[in-house]
Amino acid sequence: MIVCVKSVSDRKIRASIAEGVDSFDELQFELEVALCCGKCAESVRDVMMQSGVCASRCGLEHAAPATAQVIPLTTFYECKAA
């Protein structure tokens, strides 16, 4: 699948990752992706994530999952009735 209009495919990105390229910045330098319009940046990051390198160096901030507040069911109904 072509990821960038500069004829960069997901295969070419995976090959670069297999050769040791492990950051978004390195992929930009090596393959010239996301330099003109930037529309392919999300797709490039998706391929990186699928290849297992995104957890550390794809350039995305990983927010800690929000913890949900647990409200007992009886309290919920008491609040609704009030």
C-alpha positions, 0 to 999 in steps of 0.5 A: 500500500502506498503511504506517501505520494513520494512513492513510499509504501508500507513495505518500504517503511517496514524494510527501513525499520527492519534495517534499524530505523526506529524513529519517525525523524529517521524515517523522515530523513531516510524516506522523505515521508511527511515533509511536503504536505504531512498528510501521510504522517498518521499512516507512517506512525500506524505502520511504525506501531504495527511494526512494534517501534511506536511504543518508544519512538514514533513521536506520539505522546502516550497518555496514561489511561484515565481511571473511571470513578466507580459509583455504587449503583445505590448512590446513583439512584439516590442522586437521581431521585433527589 
